[in-house]
Amino acid sequence: MNGYYVYIMECSDKTLYTGWTSNLEKRTQEHNDGKKGAKYTRARHPVRLVYTETCSCLSEALKREVQIKRMSRSGKLELIARASR
């Protein structure tokens, strides 16, 4: 295991979904399959991974997920933009 990741997915309707995982590839596939993905993304797939952060432990990932979820949409878009520079 390489740690935990906090991620942001862009859904087909351009909304943003934030979550955490220990396997980005598998979790992205689950969201796009629509069966094991989050209820929110089931009706909004395909999703596209637009942001990731690596965390050293689950506790750190969960705390960061909450911080990002509390951000405004514009704050999340700025986070995505800064990471892609």
N, C-alpha and C positions, 0 to 999 in steps of 0.2 A: 504494500500500500504506500502511496506517495503522499499521504496526508488527506486533507479535506479541502474542498473548494466551495467558494460562494460564487454564484453565477447569476447573470441576467440573460434571459432569453427574450428576443423580440418575436412576438406572435404574428400570425398572418394579418391580424387587424391593426398591427403597429402598436399594440399595447405591450407593456414590459412585465415580465414575470421574474421574480427573484427567488432563488432557492439555494440549497447546499447539497453536496454529494461527496462521495469518495471516489466516484468514477464518472468523469464528465461525458465520455463517449457513450457509455451505457445509459446515463440519465437523459441525455439528449435524445437518444433513440426511443426511450420509454415515453418521453413527452410527445414525440412525433408518431409513435404507434397508437397513442390515444387510450391504451388499456391501463398501463401502470403509471402514466403521467399524472400530474396534478389535475384535479377536477377543473381548475381554471383553464388549463391549456388544452383539454380534451376537445373543446369546441372551437379552439383557435389555432390548431396546428395546420400547416407545419410551423414549427418554431425554429429560430436561428440563434445560436449562441453568439452573443455580442460582447460579453464581458466575463472575466474570471479573476478571482483572487485566490491565492493559495494560503491556507491556514495551517498552523502546526498541530492543532488539536480540534476535536469536535466542539468543545466549549467556545473556542475562539470563532469558529465558523458560525455557530448559532448566534453569538452576539453580533457578529458583523452582518449576518443576514437581517437581523432586526433593525440595525442601524440603516442599512440600505433600504429596507421596506418602508421605513419612516421618511425617507427622502421624497421630495416632490419629483414629479416626472422630469422637470428641467434639471434638477440636481442629479438624477440618474443619467440623463443624457450627457451632462457635463463629465460625470465620472467615466462614462464610456468613451467620450471624445478624448479625455486626457490619457486614457490607457492606450488609445490607438495612435497616439502621436509618436 
